Amino acid sequence: MSTIEQFNKYVMPSYGRYDLVLDSGSGRQAVDENGREYIDFGSGIGTNSLGYCNENWVKAICDQAHKIQHTSNYYYTKVQADFAKALCETAGYTDMFFGNSGAEANECAIKIARKYSFDKYGKGRSNIITLVNSFHGRTLCTLSATGQDVFHNYFFPFVEGFVNVEANNIEDLRAKLDDTVCAVMFEYIQGEGGVMALQQEFVDEIFRLCAEKDVVTIADEVQTGVGRTGKFLAGDNFGKKADLTTLAKGLAGGVPIGVCLSGEKCAKVLTAGTHGSTFGGNPISCAGGLAVLETVNKPGFLDEVARKGAYIREKLLTSPEVASVSGMGLMIGIELKNKKAGDVVKAALDKGLLLLTAKTKIRLLPPLTITYEEIDKGLEILLGLLNA
């Protein structure tokens, strides 16, 4: 029985998968079970932020695994304290909650926002505005928060209390941000929604209205955070810092983590017994996170991420098949004129290049450490397919 046959026999078919079995990786290249190499322009959907098996990251993970792998949150560990300090100082936040995924981080932010409002104003102020075309996770609550009808099926009844506003529609925002609303939750760049950035004017209005009405701002930076856009947080590109920011994906370089960061407004809203996560703040994940922060915080690293993104965009726009390029830094969406994104991704796989899709676009989320030589090699394959 082949690996794929064995997998499909015992694993629920909840994902559409390509017929590819990845076995190992090094740098920015993955290797399948037959020894074929693939340049990775997807990094595990933005998760392998330092590429595959980065030397310092592997050492940090292994060293921690040799010390202690889990303690439960009844106790403290130094690696957790060190990571929390480093992350809060890097991101400019007061405190945080540790979970295991982006969906968990978003669930935490939702609970904090509702508790903040309940503690201060009582019942009747629990609605949360989210944006049409958003994506916030696959738990029942975060699916309910997600502003895409395609996800609102099968699992009825969904969690109540979410109101959708059209992205970049200021009048719609003003009309729906009433006295029943406790928070506005948004992605600065809608990743799963097609790599679509919010307009500066719309972001400014979110923060102005929320400050005026004492409504919590929640930035879902699960995909955009940790240097992906050329700044540590995508909000830095907009000159804004939300009351709560959620991170996951690339934060620990490929091991499970999710974090909800809080500024002073919502600091200490969660008290003993109001939230929890068995594996949250796992020592191994925290060690991986420290290794990622050590790299991302090096002088000039994020500037280089921005330059690499600009370089890729410039090359892509030379193709007559490319209608437009969206996103920031190394978070890139490619709108095509005639070809279908899914067909290009499949063809690229056959030629040794890993790509992603987002709606009708090709999506690129390469490791932040990718070299220009690797970029050129991958773009040669991609542009060859687009221009054929």
MOVEN-V548482 format. One line per field, one symbol per residue. ss: DSSP state (h for helix, s for strand, l for the rest). burial: I if it has 24 or more other C-alpha atoms within 12 Angstrom, else O. Layout:
ss = ???
burial = ???
This chain:
ss = llhhhhhhhhlllllllllllsssssslssssllllssssllhhhhlllllsllhhhhhhhhhhhhhllllllllllhhhhhhhhhhhhhhlllsssssllhhhhhhhhhhhhhhhhhhhhlllllsssssslllllllhhhhhhlslhhhllllllllllssssllllhhhhhhhllllssssssllsslllllssllhhhhhhhhhhhhhhllsssssllllllllllllllhhhhlllllsssslhhhhlllllssssslhhhllllllllllllllllhhhhhhhhhhhhhhllllhhhhhhhhhhhhhhhhlllllsssssssllssssssllllhhhhhhhhhhllsslsssllsssslllllllhhhhhhhhhhhhhhhhl
burial = OOOOOOOOOOOOOOOOOOOIIIOOIIIIIIIOOOOOIIIIIIIIIIIIIIIIIIOIIIOIIOOIOOOOOIOOOOOOIOIIIOIIOIIIOIIIIIIIIIIIIIIIIIIIIIIIIIIIIOOOOOOOIIIIIIIIIIIIIIOIIIIIIIIIOOIOOOOOOOOOIIIIIIIIOIOOIIOIIIIIIIIIIIIIIIIIIIIIIIOOOIIIIIIOIIOOOIIIIIIIIIIIIIIIIIIIIIIIIIOIIIIIIIIIIIIIIIIIIIIIIIIOIIIOIIOOOOIOIOIIIIIIIIIIIIIIIIIIIOOOIIOIIIIIIIIIIOOIIOIOIIOIIIIIIIIIIIIIOOOOIIOIIIIIIOIIIIIIIIIIIIIIIIIIIIIOOIIOIIIIIIIOIIOO
